[in-house]
Amino acid sequence: MKTPSLFWSTAAVALLGLTACSGDDEDPKPECGEPLYAGGATDEAWRTLVDAQSRPQDSSRAVTLLSPEAGQTYVTSEAAPLWRWTSPLRASLQPPGRGGPSPVARPRESGRSVLAWLGGLVLPAAQAHLPPYTGDLYWVKVQVPGRQCPLELLTSELQWQLDDGSWRTLRDAAGQALSVQVMSAYLVQNRITEGPYTLAQPVSFGVAGAR
């Protein structure tokens, strides 16, 4: 009976095509790599913002940074700070009488075809894409003198509780001029429909050693 042989031959050809396409379709990553992620932010939404960086700067609906404030100085002995901001993008989305961010969408399980199952055997490291993101996003970049790449976070939240690693980097830069910039945008299915917006000027702050 030749049916099994024909099936496996067809499957092998299809998998070779999948393998070739996986390399060709992969977009080159920026030199600094991906940012930290929080909330509902995804790597595909981040790539959308990366592509939008070349657009003319627009600060008309940029965030209002509540912390750090311009000229604020943190002390190295303090706990990692919580940074917060407000956004016209979020404010316009809040229904009357309701507050807080929208629930984060979770990946949905779907049925797998035979080829998808076989692909998982040949390419076990490949990961399924998350659902396209819809909502407001905030890309926070902290410039640190002496570092080629900034500290970065992409989040759907209106805050950043600095993690230990990021706070350690800032403490190591005590006495130097630091600054933070925030890009914001509203996406529908990973496509920008509002923005991107950036602060007219990065906000400068500093870190000082404990006295």
C-alpha positions in Angstrom: 0.0 0.0 0.0 1.6 3.3 -1.1 -0.6 5.8 0.7 1.6 6.1 3.8 4.7 6.6 1.7 3.0 9.3 -0.4 1.8 11.0 2.8 5.2 11.2 4.4 6.8 12.4 1.1 4.2 15.2 1.0 4.8 16.1 4.6 8.5 16.2 4.2 8.3 18.6 1.2 5.9 20.8 3.2 8.2 20.9 6.2 11.2 21.8 4.0 9.1 24.8 2.8 8.2 25.8 6.3 11.8 25.6 7.4 12.9 27.8 4.5 10.2 30.3 5.1 10.9 30.6 8.8 14.3 32.0 8.0 13.3 34.2 5.1 10.4 35.9 6.8 12.2 36.7 10.0 12.7 40.5 10.2 16.1 41.7 11.3 16.1 42.8 15.0 17.5 46.2 16.0 21.0 46.2 17.4 19.8 46.7 20.9 17.4 43.7 20.9 14.0 43.7 22.4 12.8 45.7 25.4 11.3 44.3 28.6 7.6 43.6 28.3 4.8 44.2 30.8 1.0 44.1 30.7 -0.4 43.0 27.3 2.6 44.2 25.2 3.9 41.7 22.6 7.0 41.5 20.4 5.0 41.9 17.3 3.4 45.1 18.6 7.0 46.3 19.5 8.1 45.7 15.9 5.2 48.0 14.7 6.5 50.8 16.9 10.1 50.2 15.7 8.9 50.7 12.1 7.1 53.9 13.2 10.2 55.6 14.7 11.0 57.3 11.5 7.8 59.3 11.4 7.9 63.0 12.2 7.8 63.7 15.9 4.4 64.5 17.4 3.9 65.5 21.0 0.3 66.6 20.7 -1.1 63.7 22.7 2.0 62.5 24.5 1.9 61.2 28.0 2.3 63.3 31.1 5.1 61.9 33.1 4.3 62.0 36.8 7.5 60.4 37.9 10.3 60.8 37.6 9.8 64.6 37.6 12.2 66.8 35.7 15.4 67.3 37.8 14.4 64.6 40.3 17.3 62.8 42.1 17.0 59.3 43.5 19.3 57.9 46.1 21.1 54.6 45.6 20.1 53.3 49.0 16.4 53.6 48.1 14.2 50.8 46.8 13.6 50.6 43.0 11.2 53.5 42.1 7.8 53.2 40.6 7.4 55.5 37.5 3.9 56.6 36.5 2.3 58.6 33.7 -1.1 59.6 32.4 -2.1 59.4 28.8 -4.8 61.0 26.6 -5.0 57.7 24.8 -6.1 55.9 27.9 -8.3 58.6 29.1 -10.4 58.7 25.9 -10.9 54.9 26.2 -12.4 54.9 29.7 -16.2 54.5 29.8 -18.0 56.8 32.2 -18.0 55.4 35.7 -15.3 52.8 35.0 -11.6 53.0 35.7 -8.5 50.9 35.3 -7.0 49.2 32.3 -8.9 46.9 30.1 -8.4 43.2 30.7 -5.4 41.7 29.0 -6.2 39.3 26.2 -4.8 35.8 26.6 -3.6 33.5 23.8 -6.3 31.1 22.6 -5.7 27.4 22.0 -6.6 26.2 18.6 -6.7 22.9 16.8 -3.5 21.7 15.2 -3.2 20.2 11.7 -1.0 17.2 10.9 1.5 19.5 9.3 1.6 21.8 12.3 2.2 18.7 14.5 5.0 17.5 12.3 6.4 21.0 12.2 6.6 20.9 16.0 8.7 17.8 15.9 11.2 19.2 13.4 11.2 22.8 14.8 10.4 22.3 18.5 11.9 25.8 19.3 9.3 27.6 17.2 6.7 29.4 19.2 3.2 30.4 18.2 2.5 34.1 17.8 0.3 35.8 20.3 -3.0 37.3 19.2 -2.6 40.7 17.4 -2.6 43.5 20.0 -5.3 46.1 20.3 -5.0 48.9 22.8 -2.7 51.7 24.0 1.0 51.0 24.3 3.9 52.8 26.0 7.6 52.4 25.0 9.8 53.8 27.7 13.5 54.4 27.0 16.1 55.5 29.6 19.3 56.9 28.2 22.4 56.0 30.4 25.8 57.6 29.6 28.3 55.0 28.6 25.8 52.4 27.4 25.2 51.8 23.7 21.6 50.7 24.3 19.0 52.4 26.6 17.0 50.6 29.2 13.7 49.9 27.6 10.2 48.7 28.5 7.1 48.2 26.4 3.9 48.1 28.4 0.2 48.5 28.2 0.2 49.8 31.8 0.5 53.4 33.0 3.5 52.6 35.2 6.8 50.9 35.5 8.0 49.4 38.7 11.7 49.2 37.9 13.0 45.7 38.2 16.2 45.0 40.2 18.4 44.7 37.1 17.3 48.0 35.7 17.6 49.8 39.0 21.1 48.4 39.5 22.1 49.8 36.1 20.8 53.3 37.1 22.5 53.1 40.5 25.8 52.2 38.7 25.4 55.4 36.8 25.1 57.6 39.9 26.3 61.1 39.4 25.6 61.1 35.7 22.9 62.8 33.7 20.0 60.4 32.9 16.9 60.9 30.8 13.7 59.1 30.0 11.6 59.3 26.9 8.1 57.7 26.3 6.6 56.8 23.0 2.9 56.1 23.0 0.4 54.8 20.4 -2.9 53.1 19.9 -2.9 49.9 17.9 -5.7 47.9 16.4 -4.6 44.4 15.5 -0.9 45.4 15.7 -1.5 48.4 13.4 -1.1 52.0 14.6 -4.3 54.0 14.4 -3.3 56.9 16.7 0.3 58.2 17.1 3.0 57.5 17.7 3.4 60.4 20.2 6.6 61.3 22.1 7.5 63.8 24.8 8.6 67.1 23.3 11.8 66.7 25.3 13.1 63.8 27.3 12.8 64.2 31.1 16.2 64.5 32.9 16.7 63.0 36.3 19.6 61.7 38.3 20.8 59.1 40.9 23.1 60.1 43.8 25.0 57.9 46.2 23.8 57.6 49.8 25.2 60.2 52.2 
